[in-house]
Amino acid sequence: MKRSVIKVLLVILLIFLPVILHQTYRWMTALPDQITIAAGHPEGRYYSMAVQLKDLLEEQLGTKVKIIQTKGSLENLALLSSGKADLGFYQPGAEYVLKEFQAEPDNVPVPEQEEPEQICFIANLYSQVVHVIVPADSEIFKLADLQGHRVALGEQGSGDLAASLPLLKHAQISVEDIHPVYLSYEEIEKQFENNQLDAAIMTVGIEAPVLHELLDTGKYRILEIPYIEALTRKESHFDEYEIPAGMFRRADPVVPPQDLPTVSCDAHLLARESVSEDLVSGVTAIILHQDFSRQLQLNELIEGGNSFARDGQGFPLHAGADHIYNPELKPFLNSEFVEVTEGMRSFIVSMLIATYLLYRQIQKRREKAKEHKLDRYIRELVAIENKQMKLDGNNPSDGPALMILLDEVTKLRQENLTQFSAHELNEDRATDAFLEMCHALSDKINAKLLGWKIDRLGEKIQKSSDS
């Protein structure tokens, strides 16, 4: 009966196991209710892209998005590492360049965490072009002329600063040779208007509104960067770039008046490794869709597609993004599903093993219990045999005693037979041996009873002949 119940329970478990696993997977891998994007300054392109991405994520995936205003790449990276942001924009090389540079102590908050989270790559979005901007009537005509002047290098911890420092080094100018200021884009515009700033090094997308607002006025010009090939050879995160003539102003004065060689850095979107694969897949699909690229004028992404989006990875590719870039390599089972169900599968297997071992233990105890009963029967049978050994059938009183012993053997055998099924009797050799012992003892007692009856019959014949 108990064995049948166990079988029924196992069948029920196997039937409902897929449903349990499916519901558990949906619960544990569901898209988060809210995510956080570490963007940048509201006037920068990072922030505008974050806003556009926020709208599309909330519309298509139903996930609420919170945008954190930051001072740039270094703070974004710190927020990702500390787990306070899920997605973040980053300029390659910023951490390396700014690692030992700090103009104002404690100006950029870097969250502390004993075990920083692994950061992964999602996509390369566009090129951030280095612009060295000076007033049109300035006496600064080349990089070397920046010495002794008030120059905006970008906010501390920003990609602007990470690009400005190598550029100054390339021009063999130290920070001490200039009057550096660390300003936001809004502050740069104000100080230019108030004649409080001599130059600004800005590393932004060529479509950034702040560039067009400044340069379209005709009041500013862009300096040429010399020895571009030498710069890109020394600083691997820089690429050669050419700003087309008339990009910012086509009326006189044209800005720039001719094609202008400069350098650029990539703009990467990163994510924590622990962010849901399905969410990152959704983000990657949105970014690679041409509607997103057109709205934000990401012409390089439109032309280059997946190849441009995957360019310059400085971090391991997130599994969710890899599912979009290489859909043919997507595993049959989602890795999150495997991770989520691993504990449950281990638990179920452990429970099955434990159930089997418990069942075996119960079976052994039953077998031991049966053996104990058989031992009792054997002991009683041996006692009966000892009694019959004292009776040889020669005395007149031996007959009734032998008959009683024969009845006891019969009852003992019957009682034993009621304790075992036919299958157990067939399989259990000990029970078979006990029954053979019963038969042998019964034969002995019957033989003595036969002798006793013959003796009693002889006595009757003798009495009859005497009379």
C-alpha positions as a LaTeX table, in Angstrom:
\begin{tabular}{lrrr}
\hline
Residue & $x$ (\AA) & $y$ (\AA) & $z$ (\AA) \\
\hline
Met1 & 0.00 & 0.00 & 0.00 \\
Lys2 & 2.75 & 2.44 & 0.99 \\
Arg3 & 4.71 & 1.57 & $-2.13$ \\
Ser4 & 1.71 & 2.45 & $-4.28$ \\
Val5 & 1.31 & 5.80 & $-2.51$ \\
Ile6 & 4.97 & 6.66 & $-3.17$ \\
Lys7 & 4.57 & 5.79 & $-6.85$ \\
Val8 & 1.46 & 8.00 & $-7.13$ \\
Leu9 & 3.27 & 10.91 & $-5.45$ \\
Leu10 & 6.24 & 10.57 & $-7.82$ \\
Val11 & 3.94 & 10.54 & $-10.85$ \\
Ile12 & 2.15 & 13.69 & $-9.60$ \\
Leu13 & 5.51 & 15.40 & $-9.02$ \\
Leu14 & 6.72 & 14.56 & $-12.53$ \\
Ile15 & 3.45 & 15.83 & $-14.04$ \\
Phe16 & 3.57 & 19.18 & $-12.27$ \\
Leu17 & 7.37 & 19.62 & $-12.41$ \\
Pro18 & 7.38 & 21.46 & $-15.80$ \\
Val19 & 4.64 & 23.81 & $-14.56$ \\
Ile20 & 6.53 & 24.50 & $-11.33$ \\
Leu21 & 9.78 & 25.15 & $-13.20$ \\
His22 & 8.05 & 27.40 & $-15.73$ \\
Gln23 & 6.35 & 29.52 & $-13.09$ \\
Thr24 & 9.52 & 29.73 & $-11.04$ \\
Tyr25 & 11.50 & 30.78 & $-14.12$ \\
Arg26 & 8.98 & 33.48 & $-15.01$ \\
Trp27 & 9.00 & 34.78 & $-11.46$ \\
Met28 & 12.79 & 34.85 & $-11.05$ \\
Thr29 & 13.68 & 36.11 & $-14.56$ \\
Ala30 & 10.88 & 38.62 & $-15.01$ \\
Leu31 & 11.99 & 42.05 & $-16.19$ \\
Pro32 & 12.65 & 44.41 & $-13.28$ \\
Asp33 & 9.98 & 46.96 & $-12.42$ \\
Gln34 & 12.53 & 49.78 & $-12.58$ \\
Ile35 & 16.09 & 50.27 & $-13.80$ \\
Thr36 & 18.54 & 53.12 & $-13.43$ \\
Ile37 & 20.66 & 54.70 & $-16.17$ \\
Ala38 & 23.78 & 56.66 & $-15.28$ \\
Ala39 & 23.79 & 59.35 & $-17.97$ \\
Gly40 & 25.77 & 62.58 & $-17.74$ \\
His41 & 25.19 & 66.30 & $-17.80$ \\
Pro42 & 21.73 & 67.35 & $-19.12$ \\
Glu43 & 23.39 & 69.36 & $-21.92$ \\
Gly44 & 25.45 & 66.39 & $-23.10$ \\
Arg45 & 24.56 & 63.74 & $-25.61$ \\
Tyr46 & 24.68 & 60.94 & $-23.05$ \\
Tyr47 & 21.72 & 62.47 & $-21.28$ \\
Ser48 & 19.65 & 63.01 & $-24.42$ \\
Met49 & 20.25 & 59.41 & $-25.43$ \\
Ala50 & 19.26 & 58.23 & $-21.95$ \\
Val51 & 15.98 & 60.15 & $-22.25$ \\
Gln52 & 15.22 & 58.59 & $-25.63$ \\
Leu53 & 16.13 & 55.13 & $-24.36$ \\
Lys54 & 13.93 & 55.68 & $-21.29$ \\
Asp55 & 10.87 & 56.45 & $-23.43$ \\
Leu56 & 11.36 & 53.38 & $-25.65$ \\
Leu57 & 12.05 & 51.00 & $-22.74$ \\
Glu58 & 8.95 & 52.13 & $-20.87$ \\
Glu59 & 6.87 & 51.86 & $-24.02$ \\
Gln60 & 8.15 & 48.52 & $-25.34$ \\
Leu61 & 9.18 & 46.60 & $-22.22$ \\
Gly62 & 6.99 & 48.23 & $-19.58$ \\
Thr63 & 9.97 & 48.84 & $-17.31$ \\
Lys64 & 10.19 & 52.15 & $-15.48$ \\
Val65 & 13.47 & 53.98 & $-16.03$ \\
Lys66 & 15.22 & 56.41 & $-13.71$ \\
Ile67 & 17.96 & 58.64 & $-15.12$ \\
Ile68 & 20.79 & 59.76 & $-12.86$ \\
Gln69 & 22.48 & 63.05 & $-13.74$ \\
Thr70 & 26.26 & 62.59 & $-13.39$ \\
Lys71 & 29.52 & 64.36 & $-14.19$ \\
Gly72 & 30.54 & 61.82 & $-16.79$ \\
Ser73 & 32.21 & 58.53 & $-17.54$ \\
Leu74 & 34.14 & 57.97 & $-14.31$ \\
Glu75 & 31.12 & 58.52 & $-12.09$ \\
Asn76 & 28.99 & 56.36 & $-14.39$ \\
Leu77 & 31.51 & 53.55 & $-14.09$ \\
Ala78 & 31.57 & 53.87 & $-10.30$ \\
Leu79 & 27.78 & 53.74 & $-10.11$ \\
Leu80 & 27.74 & 50.59 & $-12.23$ \\
Ser81 & 30.44 & 48.92 & $-10.14$ \\
Ser82 & 28.63 & 49.73 & $-6.91$ \\
Gly83 & 25.32 & 48.37 & $-8.20$ \\
Lys84 & 23.61 & 51.77 & $-7.97$ \\
Ala85 & 23.05 & 51.91 & $-11.74$ \\
Asp86 & 22.01 & 49.20 & $-14.16$ \\
Leu87 & 23.06 & 50.86 & $-17.42$ \\
Gly88 & 25.61 & 53.60 & $-17.99$ \\
Phe89 & 27.41 & 55.52 & $-20.74$ \\
Tyr90 & 31.18 & 55.41 & $-20.81$ \\
Gln91 & 34.09 & 56.79 & $-22.81$ \\
Pro92 & 36.86 & 54.17 & $-23.25$ \\
Gly93 & 40.12 & 55.08 & $-21.57$ \\
Ala94 & 38.52 & 57.43 & $-19.04$ \\
Glu95 & 39.28 & 55.24 & $-16.04$ \\
Tyr96 & 42.88 & 54.70 & $-17.15$ \\
Val97 & 43.57 & 58.39 & $-17.85$ \\
Leu98 & 41.82 & 59.76 & $-14.76$ \\
Lys99 & 43.02 & 57.07 & $-12.35$ \\
Glu100 & 45.78 & 59.21 & $-10.87$ \\
Phe101 & 44.39 & 62.63 & $-11.75$ \\
Gln102 & 42.23 & 64.53 & $-9.29$ \\
Ala103 & 42.03 & 68.29 & $-9.60$ \\
Glu104 & 39.66 & 68.77 & $-6.69$ \\
Pro105 & 39.67 & 66.07 & $-3.96$ \\
Asp106 & 36.36 & 64.35 & $-3.32$ \\
Asn107 & 34.73 & 66.27 & $-6.17$ \\
Val108 & 33.45 & 63.08 & $-7.77$ \\
Pro109 & 31.68 & 60.66 & $-5.43$ \\
Val110 & 33.00 & 57.15 & $-5.87$ \\
Pro111 & 30.76 & 54.65 & $-4.02$ \\
Glu112 & 32.73 & 52.15 & $-1.99$ \\
Gln113 & 32.05 & 48.47 & $-2.37$ \\
Glu114 & 34.08 & 45.49 & $-1.21$ \\
Glu115 & 33.22 & 43.35 & $-4.22$ \\
Pro116 & 32.50 & 45.53 & $-7.28$ \\
Glu117 & 30.09 & 44.12 & $-9.78$ \\
Gln118 & 31.32 & 42.83 & $-13.12$ \\
Ile119 & 30.65 & 45.33 & $-15.91$ \\
Cys120 & 29.77 & 44.21 & $-19.43$ \\
Phe121 & 29.61 & 45.82 & $-22.87$ \\
Ile122 & 26.34 & 46.38 & $-24.74$ \\
Ala123 & 27.06 & 48.63 & $-27.72$ \\
Asn124 & 29.24 & 51.32 & $-29.24$ \\
Leu125 & 26.92 & 54.19 & $-30.09$ \\
Tyr126 & 28.82 & 57.00 & $-31.82$ \\
Ser127 & 32.15 & 58.82 & $-32.03$ \\
Gln128 & 32.88 & 61.56 & $-29.50$ \\
Val129 & 34.95 & 64.10 & $-31.39$ \\
Val130 & 37.60 & 66.25 & $-29.71$ \\
His131 & 37.01 & 69.97 & $-30.36$ \\
Val132 & 39.45 & 72.65 & $-29.20$ \\
Ile133 & 37.31 & 75.80 & $-29.32$ \\
Val134 & 38.54 & 79.38 & $-29.01$ \\
Pro135 & 36.92 & 82.79 & $-29.68$ \\
Ala136 & 37.16 & 83.87 & $-33.32$ \\
Asp137 & 39.22 & 86.95 & $-32.40$ \\
Ser138 & 41.54 & 85.02 & $-30.08$ \\
Glu139 & 45.33 & 85.10 & $-30.52$ \\
Ile140 & 45.38 & 81.33 & $-29.98$ \\
Phe141 & 45.96 & 79.64 & $-33.35$ \\
Lys142 & 47.55 & 76.34 & $-32.37$ \\
Leu143 & 47.63 & 74.01 & $-29.36$ \\
Ala144 & 50.98 & 75.33 & $-28.15$ \\
Asp145 & 49.39 & 78.78 & $-27.76$ \\
Leu146 & 47.17 & 77.47 & $-24.94$ \\
Gln147 & 50.01 & 77.95 & $-22.45$ \\
Gly148 & 49.25 & 80.61 & $-19.88$ \\
His149 & 45.57 & 80.82 & $-20.82$ \\
Arg150 & 42.38 & 79.89 & $-18.99$ \\
Val151 & 41.26 & 76.59 & $-20.53$ \\
Ala152 & 38.14 & 74.53 & $-19.74$ \\
Leu153 & 39.10 & 70.85 & $-19.66$ \\
Gly154 & 35.72 & 69.39 & $-18.73$ \\
Glu155 & 34.25 & 68.42 & $-15.38$ \\
Gln156 & 36.34 & 66.22 & $-13.14$ \\
Gly157 & 35.62 & 62.57 & $-13.85$ \\
Ser158 & 34.18 & 63.33 & $-17.29$ \\
Gly159 & 35.13 & 61.99 & $-20.69$ \\
Asp160 & 35.99 & 65.55 & $-21.70$ \\
Leu161 & 38.74 & 65.65 & $-19.09$ \\
Ala162 & 39.88 & 62.13 & $-20.01$ \\
Ala163 & 40.41 & 63.34 & $-23.61$ \\
Ser164 & 41.86 & 66.76 & $-22.69$ \\
Leu165 & 44.75 & 65.43 & $-20.60$ \\
Pro166 & 46.29 & 63.20 & $-23.34$ \\
Leu167 & 45.76 & 65.99 & $-25.85$ \\
Leu168 & 47.73 & 68.45 & $-23.69$ \\
Lys169 & 50.43 & 65.84 & $-23.19$ \\
His170 & 50.56 & 65.34 & $-26.96$ \\
Ala171 & 51.11 & 69.10 & $-27.37$ \\
Gln172 & 53.77 & 68.90 & $-24.64$ \\
Ile173 & 51.75 & 71.13 & $-22.35$ \\
Ser174 & 51.36 & 70.29 & $-18.68$ \\
Val175 & 48.34 & 71.24 & $-16.60$ \\
Glu176 & 50.61 & 73.59 & $-14.68$ \\
Asp177 & 51.38 & 75.48 & $-17.92$ \\
Ile178 & 47.76 & 76.62 & $-18.24$ \\
His179 & 45.01 & 77.88 & $-15.95$ \\
Pro180 & 42.73 & 74.83 & $-15.96$ \\
Val181 & 39.06 & 75.11 & $-15.06$ \\
Tyr182 & 36.60 & 72.25 & $-14.74$ \\
Leu183 & 33.29 & 73.44 & $-16.09$ \\
Ser184 & 30.02 & 72.01 & $-17.34$ \\
Tyr185 & 28.85 & 72.80 & $-20.87$ \\
Glu186 & 26.44 & 75.41 & $-19.54$ \\
Glu187 & 29.23 & 77.08 & $-17.57$ \\
Ile188 & 31.50 & 77.02 & $-20.64$ \\
Glu189 & 28.88 & 78.91 & $-22.69$ \\
Lys190 & 28.38 & 81.51 & $-19.96$ \\
Gln191 & 32.07 & 82.14 & $-19.43$ \\
Phe192 & 32.69 & 82.43 & $-23.16$ \\
Glu193 & 29.92 & 85.02 & $-23.38$ \\
Asn194 & 31.39 & 86.94 & $-20.45$ \\
Asn195 & 34.93 & 86.81 & $-21.90$ \\
Gln196 & 36.09 & 84.83 & $-18.87$ \\
Leu197 & 37.37 & 81.84 & $-20.83$ \\
Asp198 & 40.14 & 81.63 & $-23.43$ \\
Ala199 & 39.58 & 78.09 & $-24.73$ \\
Ala200 & 37.60 & 74.91 & $-24.14$ \\
Ile201 & 38.38 & 71.31 & $-25.02$ \\
Met202 & 35.08 & 69.53 & $-25.58$ \\
Thr203 & 34.77 & 65.85 & $-26.49$ \\
Val204 & 31.21 & 65.30 & $-27.66$ \\
Gly205 & 29.25 & 63.86 & $-30.54$ \\
Ile206 & 29.45 & 66.05 & $-33.62$ \\
Glu207 & 25.66 & 66.52 & $-33.45$ \\
Ala208 & 25.71 & 67.71 & $-29.82$ \\
Pro209 & 23.46 & 70.79 & $-29.39$ \\
Val210 & 26.04 & 72.64 & $-27.32$ \\
Leu211 & 28.51 & 72.59 & $-30.24$ \\
His212 & 26.00 & 73.98 & $-32.72$ \\
Glu213 & 24.80 & 76.62 & $-30.27$ \\
Leu214 & 28.36 & 77.90 & $-29.88$ \\
Leu215 & 29.77 & 77.53 & $-33.37$ \\
Asp216 & 26.70 & 78.53 & $-35.35$ \\
Thr217 & 27.10 & 82.08 & $-33.99$ \\
Gly218 & 30.33 & 82.57 & $-35.95$ \\
Lys219 & 31.99 & 83.89 & $-32.80$ \\
Tyr220 & 34.20 & 80.83 & $-32.30$ \\
Arg221 & 36.55 & 78.62 & $-34.30$ \\
Ile222 & 38.13 & 75.18 & $-33.89$ \\
Leu223 & 41.88 & 74.57 & $-33.68$ \\
Glu224 & 43.59 & 71.93 & $-35.77$ \\
Ile225 & 45.27 & 69.07 & $-33.88$ \\
Pro226 & 48.75 & 68.40 & $-35.30$ \\
Tyr227 & 50.41 & 65.01 & $-35.76$ \\
Ile228 & 47.18 & 63.01 & $-35.56$ \\
Glu229 & 48.82 & 59.70 & $-36.45$ \\
Ala230 & 51.36 & 60.06 & $-33.64$ \\
Leu231 & 48.56 & 60.82 & $-31.18$ \\
Thr232 & 46.46 & 57.81 & $-32.13$ \\
Arg233 & 49.55 & 55.59 & $-32.02$ \\
Lys234 & 50.31 & 56.62 & $-28.42$ \\
Glu235 & 46.74 & 56.80 & $-27.17$ \\
Ser236 & 44.95 & 53.66 & $-28.35$ \\
His237 & 41.49 & 54.89 & $-27.31$ \\
Phe238 & 41.75 & 57.71 & $-29.90$ \\
Asp239 & 40.78 & 57.25 & $-33.55$ \\
Glu240 & 41.45 & 59.57 & $-36.47$ \\
Tyr241 & 38.46 & 61.72 & $-37.39$ \\
Glu242 & 37.78 & 64.51 & $-39.85$ \\
Ile243 & 35.21 & 67.23 & $-39.30$ \\
Pro244 & 33.79 & 68.21 & $-42.72$ \\
Ala245 & 34.01 & 71.83 & $-43.80$ \\
Gly246 & 30.89 & 73.84 & $-42.96$ \\
Met247 & 29.69 & 71.28 & $-40.43$ \\
Phe248 & 28.63 & 73.92 & $-37.91$ \\
Arg249 & 28.29 & 77.10 & $-39.99$ \\
Arg250 & 28.07 & 77.50 & $-43.74$ \\
Ala251 & 27.64 & 81.30 & $-43.89$ \\
Asp252 & 30.65 & 83.55 & $-43.59$ \\
Pro253 & 32.63 & 82.88 & $-41.44$ \\
Val254 & 32.37 & 79.15 & $-42.27$ \\
Val255 & 33.06 & 76.78 & $-39.35$ \\
Pro256 & 35.27 & 74.99 & $-40.00$ \\
Pro257 & 36.47 & 76.65 & $-43.21$ \\
Gln258 & 37.98 & 73.39 & $-44.51$ \\
Asp259 & 38.00 & 69.72 & $-43.56$ \\
Leu260 & 39.54 & 69.63 & $-40.12$ \\
Pro261 & 41.58 & 66.60 & $-38.88$ \\
Thr262 & 41.02 & 65.70 & $-35.25$ \\
Val263 & 40.56 & 62.61 & $-33.09$ \\
Ser264 & 37.59 & 60.89 & $-31.54$ \\
Cys265 & 36.69 & 58.41 & $-28.80$ \\
Asp266 & 33.91 & 55.84 & $-28.80$ \\
Ala267 & 30.78 & 56.21 & $-26.69$ \\
His268 & 29.86 & 52.90 & $-25.09$ \\
Leu269 & 26.74 & 51.73 & $-23.33$ \\
Leu270 & 27.59 & 49.37 & $-20.47$ \\
Ala271 & 25.60 & 47.26 & $-18.03$ \\
Arg272 & 26.17 & 45.27 & $-14.89$ \\
Glu273 & 26.60 & 41.57 & $-15.59$ \\
Ser274 & 23.78 & 40.75 & $-13.16$ \\
Val275 & 21.23 & 42.78 & $-15.14$ \\
Ser276 & 18.58 & 40.54 & $-16.71$ \\
Glu277 & 19.62 & 39.03 & $-20.05$ \\
Asp278 & 16.13 & 39.64 & $-21.42$ \\
Leu279 & 16.33 & 43.31 & $-20.45$ \\
Val280 & 19.76 & 43.77 & $-22.05$ \\
Ser281 & 18.53 & 41.95 & $-25.16$ \\
Gly282 & 15.62 & 44.41 & $-25.33$ \\
Val283 & 17.96 & 47.39 & $-24.89$ \\
Thr284 & 20.32 & 46.10 & $-27.59$ \\
Ala285 & 17.47 & 45.49 & $-30.03$ \\
Ile286 & 16.20 & 49.05 & $-29.49$ \\
Ile287 & 19.66 & 50.55 & $-30.07$ \\
Leu288 & 20.26 & 48.57 & $-33.26$ \\
His289 & 16.85 & 49.51 & $-34.67$ \\
Gln290 & 17.19 & 52.21 & $-37.31$ \\
Asp291 & 14.38 & 54.32 & $-35.82$ \\
Phe292 & 16.48 & 54.88 & $-32.70$ \\
Ser293 & 19.57 & 55.74 & $-34.75$ \\
Arg294 & 17.68 & 58.14 & $-37.01$ \\
Gln295 & 16.00 & 59.98 & $-34.14$ \\
Leu296 & 19.37 & 60.59 & $-32.49$ \\
Gln297 & 21.27 & 61.07 & $-35.77$ \\
Leu298 & 23.64 & 58.17 & $-35.08$ \\
Asn299 & 24.80 & 58.00 & $-38.69$ \\
Glu300 & 27.82 & 55.82 & $-37.95$ \\
Leu301 & 25.58 & 53.25 & $-36.27$ \\
Ile302 & 23.16 & 53.34 & $-39.21$ \\
Glu303 & 25.95 & 52.77 & $-41.73$ \\
Gly304 & 28.05 & 50.32 & $-39.72$ \\
Gly305 & 25.24 & 48.34 & $-38.11$ \\
Asn306 & 26.32 & 45.44 & $-35.88$ \\
Ser307 & 29.96 & 45.82 & $-36.88$ \\
Phe308 & 30.15 & 49.42 & $-35.60$ \\
Ala309 & 28.05 & 48.61 & $-32.53$ \\
Arg310 & 30.49 & 45.91 & $-31.46$ \\
Asp311 & 33.62 & 47.96 & $-32.12$ \\
Gly312 & 36.19 & 48.69 & $-29.43$ \\
Gln313 & 34.93 & 46.45 & $-26.64$ \\
Gly314 & 36.90 & 47.10 & $-23.48$ \\
Phe315 & 34.62 & 44.93 & $-21.36$ \\
Pro316 & 33.22 & 41.41 & $-21.88$ \\
Leu317 & 30.09 & 41.30 & $-24.00$ \\
His318 & 26.91 & 40.92 & $-21.97$ \\
Ala319 & 25.13 & 37.63 & $-22.67$ \\
Gly320 & 21.87 & 39.48 & $-23.39$ \\
Ala321 & 23.57 & 41.61 & $-26.06$ \\
Asp322 & 25.29 & 38.56 & $-27.52$ \\
His323 & 21.86 & 36.98 & $-28.10$ \\
Ile324 & 21.04 & 39.89 & $-30.42$ \\
Tyr325 & 24.42 & 40.08 & $-32.19$ \\
Asn326 & 24.62 & 36.29 & $-32.64$ \\
Pro327 & 21.07 & 34.89 & $-32.54$ \\
Glu328 & 22.24 & 31.61 & $-34.10$ \\
Leu329 & 24.51 & 31.01 & $-31.08$ \\
Lys330 & 21.77 & 31.52 & $-28.51$ \\
Pro331 & 21.60 & 28.42 & $-26.30$ \\
Phe332 & 18.48 & 26.26 & $-26.31$ \\
Leu333 & 18.11 & 26.93 & $-22.59$ \\
Asn334 & 18.48 & 30.49 & $-21.37$ \\
Ser335 & 21.48 & 30.72 & $-19.04$ \\
Glu336 & 19.35 & 32.57 & $-16.50$ \\
Phe337 & 16.86 & 29.69 & $-16.63$ \\
Val338 & 19.66 & 27.22 & $-15.96$ \\
Glu339 & 20.94 & 29.30 & $-13.04$ \\
Val340 & 17.48 & 29.84 & $-11.60$ \\
Thr341 & 16.46 & 26.19 & $-11.81$ \\
Glu342 & 19.80 & 24.76 & $-10.75$ \\
Gly343 & 18.92 & 24.99 & $-7.07$ \\
Met344 & 15.46 & 23.54 & $-7.66$ \\
Arg345 & 16.81 & 20.70 & $-9.76$ \\
Ser346 & 19.37 & 19.89 & $-7.08$ \\
Phe347 & 16.64 & 20.01 & $-4.45$ \\
Ile348 & 14.35 & 17.69 & $-6.42$ \\
Val349 & 17.14 & 15.22 & $-7.16$ \\
Ser350 & 18.17 & 15.29 & $-3.50$ \\
Met351 & 14.57 & 14.68 & $-2.44$ \\
Leu352 & 14.24 & 11.74 & $-4.82$ \\
Ile353 & 17.49 & 10.24 & $-3.54$ \\
Ala354 & 16.42 & 10.82 & 0.06 \\
Thr355 & 13.02 & 9.23 & $-0.64$ \\
Tyr356 & 14.67 & 6.21 & $-2.22$ \\
Leu357 & 17.11 & 5.82 & 0.67 \\
Leu358 & 14.28 & 6.18 & 3.19 \\
Tyr359 & 12.27 & 3.58 & 1.32 \\
Arg360 & 15.25 & 1.21 & 1.34 \\
Gln361 & 15.75 & 1.83 & 5.04 \\
Ile362 & 12.11 & 1.01 & 5.76 \\
Gln363 & 12.40 & $-2.13$ & 3.65 \\
Lys364 & 15.48 & $-3.23$ & 5.58 \\
Arg365 & 13.77 & $-2.61$ & 8.88 \\
Arg366 & 10.82 & $-4.63$ & 7.68 \\
Glu367 & 13.14 & $-7.44$ & 6.67 \\
Lys368 & 14.86 & $-7.28$ & 10.02 \\
Ala369 & 11.49 & $-7.34$ & 11.75 \\
Lys370 & 10.51 & $-10.41$ & 9.75 \\
Glu371 & 13.78 & $-12.05$ & 10.66 \\
His372 & 13.09 & $-11.35$ & 14.32 \\
Lys373 & 9.69 & $-13.03$ & 14.03 \\
Leu374 & 11.29 & $-15.97$ & 12.25 \\
Asp375 & 13.85 & $-16.21$ & 15.02 \\
Arg376 & 11.02 & $-16.46$ & 17.53 \\
Tyr377 & 9.38 & $-19.20$ & 15.50 \\
Ile378 & 12.66 & $-21.08$ & 15.27 \\
Arg379 & 13.21 & $-20.80$ & 19.00 \\
Glu380 & 9.72 & $-22.14$ & 19.69 \\
Leu381 & 10.27 & $-24.93$ & 17.17 \\
Val382 & 13.57 & $-25.88$ & 18.84 \\
Ala383 & 11.76 & $-25.97$ & 22.22 \\
Ile384 & 9.14 & $-28.31$ & 20.78 \\
Glu385 & 11.88 & $-30.50$ & 19.32 \\
Asn386 & 13.62 & $-30.69$ & 22.71 \\
Lys387 & 10.37 & $-31.76$ & 24.30 \\
Gln388 & 9.77 & $-34.49$ & 21.75 \\
Met389 & 13.27 & $-35.80$ & 22.29 \\
Lys390 & 12.27 & $-36.66$ & 25.85 \\
Leu391 & 9.35 & $-38.72$ & 24.59 \\
Asp392 & 10.19 & $-42.02$ & 22.88 \\
Gly393 & 6.62 & $-43.28$ & 22.59 \\
Asn394 & 7.17 & $-46.31$ & 24.84 \\
Asn395 & 5.19 & $-44.99$ & 27.76 \\
Pro396 & 1.43 & $-44.91$ & 27.63 \\
Ser397 & 1.44 & $-41.21$ & 28.54 \\
Asp398 & 3.76 & $-40.28$ & 25.64 \\
Gly399 & 0.99 & $-40.43$ & 23.03 \\
Pro400 & $-1.14$ & $-37.54$ & 24.26 \\
Ala401 & 1.98 & $-35.44$ & 24.84 \\
Leu402 & 3.26 & $-36.15$ & 21.33 \\
Met403 & $-0.11$ & $-35.22$ & 19.86 \\
Ile404 & $-0.03$ & $-31.91$ & 21.73 \\
Leu405 & 3.50 & $-31.22$ & 20.38 \\
Leu406 & 2.34 & $-32.11$ & 16.85 \\
Asp407 & $-0.53$ & $-29.61$ & 17.17 \\
Glu408 & 1.90 & $-26.95$ & 18.40 \\
Val409 & 4.12 & $-27.49$ & 15.35 \\
Thr410 & 1.09 & $-27.23$ & 13.07 \\
Lys411 & $-0.09$ & $-23.97$ & 14.72 \\
Leu412 & 3.44 & $-22.53$ & 14.58 \\
Arg413 & 3.70 & $-23.30$ & 10.86 \\
Gln414 & 0.26 & $-21.80$ & 10.15 \\
Glu415 & 1.05 & $-18.65$ & 12.13 \\
Asn416 & 4.28 & $-18.24$ & 10.19 \\
Leu417 & 2.53 & $-18.66$ & 6.85 \\
Thr418 & 0.09 & $-15.86$ & 7.67 \\
Gln419 & 3.01 & $-13.39$ & 8.08 \\
Phe420 & 4.36 & $-13.79$ & 4.53 \\
Ser421 & 2.87 & $-13.34$ & 1.07 \\
Ala422 & 3.24 & $-16.00$ & $-1.61$ \\
His423 & 5.89 & $-13.87$ & $-3.34$ \\
Glu424 & 7.86 & $-13.47$ & $-0.13$ \\
Leu425 & 7.64 & $-17.18$ & 0.61 \\
Asn426 & 9.00 & $-17.87$ & $-2.84$ \\
Glu427 & 11.84 & $-15.35$ & $-2.49$ \\
Asp428 & 12.75 & $-15.81$ & 1.21 \\
Arg429 & 14.98 & $-18.88$ & 1.63 \\
Ala430 & 14.97 & $-18.55$ & 5.43 \\
Thr431 & 11.21 & $-19.00$ & 5.59 \\
Asp432 & 11.50 & $-21.99$ & 3.24 \\
Ala433 & 14.12 & $-23.56$ & 5.53 \\
Phe434 & 11.89 & $-22.98$ & 8.57 \\
Leu435 & 8.97 & $-24.74$ & 6.89 \\
Glu436 & 11.22 & $-27.68$ & 6.03 \\
Met437 & 12.26 & $-27.87$ & 9.70 \\
Cys438 & 8.58 & $-27.92$ & 10.67 \\
His439 & 7.90 & $-30.77$ & 8.26 \\
Ala440 & 10.91 & $-32.73$ & 9.55 \\
Leu441 & 9.84 & $-32.29$ & 13.18 \\
Ser442 & 6.28 & $-33.25$ & 12.31 \\
Asp443 & 7.60 & $-36.43$ & 10.66 \\
Lys444 & 9.61 & $-37.26$ & 13.79 \\
Ile445 & 6.61 & $-36.77$ & 16.06 \\
Asn446 & 4.35 & $-38.74$ & 13.70 \\
Ala447 & 6.88 & $-41.58$ & 13.67 \\
Lys448 & 6.92 & $-41.69$ & 17.46 \\
Leu449 & 3.11 & $-41.51$ & 17.53 \\
Leu450 & 2.97 & $-44.39$ & 15.08 \\
Gly451 & 5.27 & $-46.45$ & 17.32 \\
Trp452 & 3.21 & $-45.48$ & 20.35 \\
Lys453 & $-0.02$ & $-46.56$ & 18.58 \\
Ile454 & 1.54 & $-49.87$ & 17.49 \\
Asp455 & 2.61 & $-50.53$ & 21.09 \\
Arg456 & $-0.87$ & $-49.71$ & 22.33 \\
Leu457 & $-2.38$ & $-51.97$ & 19.67 \\
Gly458 & 0.03 & $-54.78$ & 20.66 \\
Glu459 & $-0.98$ & $-54.41$ & 24.30 \\
Lys460 & $-4.65$ & $-54.74$ & 23.37 \\
Ile461 & $-3.95$ & $-57.86$ & 21.31 \\
Gln462 & $-1.93$ & $-59.31$ & 24.18 \\
Lys463 & $-4.75$ & $-58.67$ & 26.65 \\
Ser464 & $-7.27$ & $-60.24$ & 24.25 \\
Ser465 & $-5.20$ & $-63.38$ & 23.86 \\
Asp466 & $-4.63$ & $-63.64$ & 27.63 \\
Ser467 & $-8.33$ & $-63.41$ & 28.30 \\
\hline
\end{tabular}
